[in-house]
Amino acid sequence: MKPPGKPIRTTIAMGLAFGLLFIPVSTTLNLFLPWSGAFRLTVWLFLAGYSLVLCRWAGVGILACGFPLVILLASSFWLKSGNDFLILAVLVLGWIRSGVCFRKPFWKVAGAEILVGLGGAALVAVFAPHSMVPWALGVWLFFLLQSLYFVVTGQIDDWGEPEIPLDPFEKARRQAEEILAAGK
């Protein structure tokens, strides 16, 4: 199945949307939950939305992402440390992207996942957000780096413009020309 849009552009646009929505969503959830719970649930919502898009691109059923997302949701209430939750979120995103959606041998995607997953998390940590606006920028930065996954793994080449099937007459004409050209 070919995705409807380009994955790099869509990932960047989703990251921008998630960055813009971070403050309103986390503030609204903070009315019902403490800040740490609201923050974790906001991150979970964004990863769940992105995971659904990944499943659609890969032609995998939406329920395939259910188990990793349920584990992440449960850990958002179970883990005490916010850093532990963020590391687990990056690992679950890698699991969904490379293990559920775009299945390739582990060694082919391990470098890409380390680069974009842990690299994105490290850059956000270096950015050191302490308030809501830097966190919103950090969310966008993280998804900017996630878009590199499709460049590093080379999966963007398979998703170009859809090929228009040749007319049977045109196909036969080209084959005849090849046969004639080979006989010269």
LUMVOLUM-853626 format. One record per residue (C-alpha): residue in three letters; x negated, y negated, z. Coordinates in Angstrom, 3 decimals. Each point is the difference from the previous one (the first is absolute). Layout:
N
+-----+----------+----------+----------+
:   r :       xx :       yy :       zz :
+-----+----------+----------+----------+
: ALA :        X :        Y :        Z :
...
+-----+----------+----------+----------+
***
This chain:
184
+-----+----------+----------+----------+
:   r :       xx :       yy :       zz :
+-----+----------+----------+----------+
: MET :    0.000 :    0.000 :    0.000 :
: LYS :   -1.341 :   -3.378 :   -0.899 :
: PRO :    0.586 :   -2.807 :    2.486 :
: PRO :    2.144 :   -2.907 :   -1.103 :
: GLY :   -2.656 :   -2.617 :    0.753 :
: LYS :   -3.711 :   -0.269 :    0.341 :
: PRO :   -1.131 :    1.346 :    3.378 :
: ILE :   -2.692 :   -2.623 :    0.621 :
: ARG :    2.282 :   -2.927 :   -0.682 :
: THR :    2.861 :    1.551 :    1.964 :
: THR :   -2.216 :    0.772 :    3.002 :
: ILE :   -1.288 :   -3.586 :    0.066 :
: ALA :    3.545 :   -1.379 :   -0.311 :
: MET :    1.255 :    2.295 :    2.766 :
: GLY :   -2.911 :   -1.066 :    2.203 :
: LEU :    0.874 :   -3.638 :   -0.557 :
: ALA :    3.651 :    0.705 :    0.799 :
: PHE :   -0.976 :    1.936 :    3.135 :
: GLY :   -2.306 :   -2.832 :    1.069 :
: LEU :    2.792 :   -2.543 :   -0.442 :
: LEU :    2.500 :    2.237 :    1.791 :
: PHE :   -2.324 :    0.853 :    2.893 :
: ILE :    0.888 :   -2.994 :    2.161 :
: PRO :    3.809 :    0.144 :   -0.411 :
: VAL :    0.204 :    3.790 :    0.369 :
: SER :   -2.293 :    0.236 :    3.024 :
: THR :    1.689 :   -2.992 :    1.654 :
: THR :    3.432 :    1.536 :   -0.491 :
: LEU :   -1.148 :    3.367 :    1.342 :
: ASN :   -1.644 :   -1.801 :    2.929 :
: LEU :    3.489 :   -1.025 :    1.137 :
: PHE :    0.736 :    3.666 :    0.723 :
: LEU :   -3.430 :    1.474 :    0.682 :
: PRO :   -3.175 :   -1.180 :    1.731 :
: TRP :   -2.555 :   -1.559 :   -2.338 :
: SER :   -2.116 :    3.142 :   -0.352 :
: GLY :    3.051 :    2.066 :   -0.965 :
: ALA :    1.236 :   -2.662 :   -2.417 :
: PHE :   -3.423 :   -0.231 :   -1.625 :
: ARG :   -0.317 :    3.769 :   -0.399 :
: LEU :    3.524 :    0.384 :   -1.351 :
: THR :   -0.651 :   -2.789 :   -2.508 :
: VAL :   -3.155 :    1.732 :   -1.209 :
: TRP :    1.911 :    3.284 :   -0.204 :
: LEU :    2.791 :   -1.594 :   -2.059 :
: PHE :   -2.508 :   -1.432 :   -2.464 :
: LEU :   -1.860 :    3.322 :   -0.356 :
: ALA :    3.295 :    1.857 :   -0.395 :
: GLY :    1.052 :   -2.366 :   -2.797 :
: TYR :   -3.328 :    0.363 :   -1.768 :
: SER :    0.107 :    3.784 :    0.438 :
: LEU :    3.404 :    0.152 :   -1.674 :
: VAL :   -1.400 :   -1.892 :   -2.981 :
: LEU :   -2.981 :    2.374 :   -0.138 :
: CYS :    2.370 :    2.986 :    0.031 :
: ARG :    1.996 :   -1.488 :   -2.847 :
: TRP :   -3.145 :   -0.599 :   -2.079 :
: ALA :   -1.203 :    3.549 :    0.552 :
: GLY :    3.400 :    1.549 :   -0.691 :
: VAL :    0.002 :    1.591 :    3.455 :
: GLY :    3.196 :    0.194 :    2.017 :
: ILE :    0.446 :   -2.643 :    2.650 :
: LEU :    0.302 :    2.674 :    2.680 :
: ALA :   -3.602 :    1.048 :   -0.692 :
: CYS :   -1.144 :   -3.157 :    1.781 :
: GLY :    2.421 :    0.578 :    2.868 :
: PHE :   -2.202 :    2.144 :    2.223 :
: PRO :   -3.058 :   -2.297 :    0.003 :
: LEU :    2.225 :   -3.041 :    0.548 :
: VAL :    1.830 :    1.667 :    2.913 :
: ILE :   -3.358 :    0.801 :    1.608 :
: LEU :   -1.063 :   -3.632 :   -0.402 :
: LEU :    3.310 :   -1.288 :    1.380 :
: ALA :   -0.239 :    2.283 :    3.036 :
: SER :   -3.583 :   -1.061 :    0.613 :
: SER :    1.016 :   -3.658 :   -0.091 :
: PHE :    1.832 :    0.594 :    3.283 :
: TRP :   -2.376 :    2.633 :    1.351 :
: LEU :   -3.464 :   -1.542 :   -0.463 :
: LYS :   -1.090 :   -2.583 :    2.542 :
: SER :   -2.634 :   -1.758 :   -2.088 :
: GLY :    0.914 :   -2.150 :   -2.975 :
: ASN :   -3.339 :    0.766 :   -1.651 :
: ASP :    0.677 :    3.734 :    0.229 :
: PHE :    3.360 :   -0.530 :   -1.672 :
: LEU :   -1.532 :   -2.049 :   -2.826 :
: ILE :   -2.681 :    2.639 :   -0.643 :
: LEU :    2.679 :    2.692 :   -0.035 :
: ALA :    2.072 :   -2.143 :   -2.392 :
: VAL :   -2.935 :   -0.212 :   -2.425 :
: LEU :   -0.518 :    3.771 :    0.233 :
: VAL :    3.702 :    0.704 :   -0.584 :
: LEU :   -0.002 :   -2.314 :   -3.014 :
: GLY :   -2.967 :    1.931 :   -1.400 :
: TRP :    1.800 :    3.267 :    0.712 :
: ILE :    3.092 :   -1.154 :   -1.847 :
: ARG :   -1.883 :   -1.512 :   -2.924 :
: SER :   -2.628 :    2.694 :   -0.581 :
: GLY :    1.600 :    3.042 :    1.579 :
: VAL :    3.679 :   -0.327 :   -0.829 :
: CYS :    0.353 :   -2.311 :   -2.986 :
: PHE :   -3.147 :    0.171 :   -2.129 :
: ARG :   -1.427 :    3.430 :    0.736 :
: LYS :   -3.576 :    0.357 :   -1.074 :
: PRO :   -2.874 :    1.956 :    1.539 :
: PHE :   -1.071 :   -1.444 :    3.328 :
: TRP :   -3.507 :   -0.867 :   -1.128 :
: LYS :    1.281 :   -2.059 :   -2.912 :
: VAL :    2.171 :   -2.259 :    2.144 :
: ALA :   -1.941 :   -0.014 :    3.272 :
: GLY :   -2.272 :   -2.820 :   -1.123 :
: ALA :    2.905 :   -2.036 :   -1.310 :
: GLU :    1.967 :    0.453 :    3.223 :
: ILE :   -2.989 :   -0.914 :    2.150 :
: LEU :   -0.676 :   -3.070 :   -2.113 :
: VAL :    3.518 :   -1.395 :   -0.158 :
: GLY :    1.419 :    1.348 :    3.252 :
: LEU :   -2.720 :   -0.443 :    2.528 :
: GLY :   -1.543 :   -2.863 :   -1.962 :
: GLY :    3.302 :   -1.876 :    0.083 :
: ALA :    0.411 :    0.678 :    3.703 :
: ALA :   -3.573 :   -1.118 :    0.688 :
: LEU :    0.488 :   -3.253 :   -1.898 :
: VAL :    3.180 :   -0.737 :    1.932 :
: ALA :   -1.859 :    0.767 :    3.244 :
: VAL :   -2.825 :   -2.352 :   -1.001 :
: PHE :    2.636 :   -2.591 :   -0.870 :
: ALA :    1.053 :    0.461 :    3.674 :
: PRO :    3.601 :   -1.222 :   -0.054 :
: HIS :    1.233 :   -1.247 :    3.386 :
: SER :    3.253 :   -1.670 :   -0.990 :
: MET :    2.811 :    0.649 :   -2.445 :
: VAL :   -1.254 :   -2.044 :   -2.954 :
: PRO :   -3.412 :    1.710 :   -0.147 :
: TRP :    1.751 :    3.377 :    0.370 :
: ALA :    2.215 :   -0.846 :   -2.967 :
: LEU :   -3.107 :   -0.888 :   -2.018 :
: GLY :   -1.639 :    3.205 :    1.228 :
: VAL :    2.953 :    2.054 :   -1.281 :
: TRP :   -0.375 :   -1.584 :   -3.421 :
: LEU :   -3.780 :    0.545 :    0.040 :
: PHE :    0.525 :    3.655 :    0.911 :
: PHE :    2.361 :    0.559 :   -2.936 :
: LEU :   -2.320 :   -1.869 :   -2.349 :
: LEU :   -2.639 :    2.587 :    0.809 :
: GLN :    2.528 :    2.829 :   -0.314 :
: SER :    0.516 :   -0.974 :   -3.622 :
: LEU :   -3.627 :    0.992 :   -0.651 :
: TYR :    0.935 :    3.655 :    0.545 :
: PHE :    1.426 :    0.215 :   -3.502 :
: VAL :   -3.147 :   -1.549 :   -1.473 :
: VAL :   -2.408 :    2.230 :    1.942 :
: THR :    1.858 :    3.256 :   -0.750 :
: GLY :    0.532 :   -0.931 :   -3.627 :
: GLN :    3.721 :    0.687 :    0.142 :
: ILE :    0.808 :   -3.323 :   -1.581 :
: ASP :   -1.107 :    1.302 :   -3.423 :
: ASP :    2.796 :    2.567 :   -0.051 :
: TRP :    2.652 :   -2.634 :    0.594 :
: GLY :   -0.422 :   -2.307 :   -2.936 :
: GLU :    2.749 :   -0.801 :   -2.416 :
: PRO :    2.158 :    3.013 :   -0.809 :
: GLU :   -0.866 :    1.671 :   -3.271 :
: ILE :    2.604 :   -0.113 :   -2.710 :
: PRO :    0.429 :    3.468 :   -1.483 :
: LEU :   -0.856 :    0.231 :   -3.678 :
: ASP :    2.632 :    0.655 :   -2.574 :
: PRO :   -0.336 :    3.612 :   -1.262 :
: PHE :   -0.514 :   -1.268 :   -3.562 :
: GLU :   -2.748 :   -2.398 :    1.133 :
: LYS :   -1.664 :    2.789 :    1.969 :
: ALA :    0.049 :    2.311 :   -3.051 :
: ARG :   -1.399 :   -2.796 :   -2.217 :
: ARG :   -2.919 :   -0.582 :    2.406 :
: GLN :   -0.771 :    3.714 :    0.144 :
: ALA :    0.033 :    0.195 :   -3.799 :
: GLU :   -2.381 :   -2.974 :   -0.211 :
: GLU :   -2.347 :    1.692 :    2.493 :
: ILE :    0.024 :    3.199 :   -2.054 :
: LEU :   -0.734 :   -1.913 :   -3.203 :
: ALA :   -2.739 :   -2.025 :    1.671 :
: ALA :   -1.631 :    3.173 :    1.353 :
: GLY :   -0.033 :    1.588 :   -3.470 :
: LYS :   -2.061 :   -2.781 :   -1.563 :
+-----+----------+----------+----------+
***
